[in-house]
Amino acid sequence: MLRRFVLASVCLSGLLGCTRTAPANWARGGAPLEIPRARWIVATSVVDLFPDGRVLLNDNQQLTVDRGGRMWDSNNDPVALLEPTGHVMGPGDKLLGTVGVLHASKDNEQNAWLSVLPTGEVVQYADDGTRTPLGAWVGCNQTYRSHQTCTYLSHILAPRILTSLQGGRTWYPRGPGWGPGLMPGMGIGPWR
């Protein structure tokens, strides 16, 4: 009996040791958010946000966000927590930056690296102040809390999207649309 207990304890501790540690205020939650039905289109990438908190990147669920500012991945591991102060805390209480309603800055930086303008346009700022467009959100301008949700998602997902764009990878295979009556750029199945 004791041998089984020790074996079970060792196996369980091995499993628990691999999970990411949630931010300190994870259970309490962070900044109150509103989750709209919204869409962000950046080049070949499409981010869909649903009112139940699901976040899809090119039709694949990547994240889930809740009204308490918590964000977790498809394995239910914590990704980030938006504190009421605007600080974004990652696993192990690592500072991931600061997010306001319109602007987001990286950890320990004073200037914004990304903005979601009231029109929905997403703008990335270089160190020298040069602006680069990063697509646009549709559906985020209902309230300031829903706009902040879109800024929060942009802050978390933009590095991943930028990496895929700079690497030359596209999420969909290249190909023309099929069938009569389809407009250019539209397609069926994975060719859309």
Secondary structure, DSSP 8 states (H G I E B T S, - for coil): -HHHHHHHHHHHHHHHHTS----TTTTT--S------EEEEETTEEEEE-TTSEEEETTEEEEEE-TTSEEEETTS-EEEEE-TTSEEE-GGG-EEEEE-SSEEE-TT-SS-SEEE-TTSEEEEE-TT--EEEEEEEES--SSHHHHHHHHHHHHHHHHHHHHHHHTT--SS------STT--TT--SGGG-
